Amino acid sequence: MTVTSPGEMAIKTEGDIVLVRRTAREVAMQTGFGATDVTRIVTASSEMARNIFKYAGEGCMRWRTSERDGLPGIELEFEDHGPGIADLNLALQEGYTTGEGLGMGLPGAKRLMDELEIRSQVGKGTKVVLRKWKRTLQ
């Protein structure tokens, strides 16, 4: 699989979560991340795609590579037009869930990535942007 950057893919079925994982893995590997960071990126991506499928029904993932202080990075944006999140602070607390999950999706992604930005409006949807930066050039 070769992924060109930037790109976008729809998340409409549970099977799309697997495609999100594959795409995130490929983009991270092409960006030069090591195995540990690739795993972190893939795990965070999987959590965000699962949230979209579970809570909004459908949405999309967009990706691009970028650079900061001369080091490459990856940016993954997850967007849906679902019910939105009423209390972002509460949603970012480990263990909080509005469903049957463990409440680790958003807080877990925040812990795995270097940056997490989230915007949500009840009744309009949610956008989560995740970023990971390489620590050194190899």
Helices and strands as residue ranges (DSSP letters): E 7-11, H 14-31, H 35-51, I 52-56, E 59-68, E 71-80, H 88-91, H 105-112, E 115-121, E 125-133
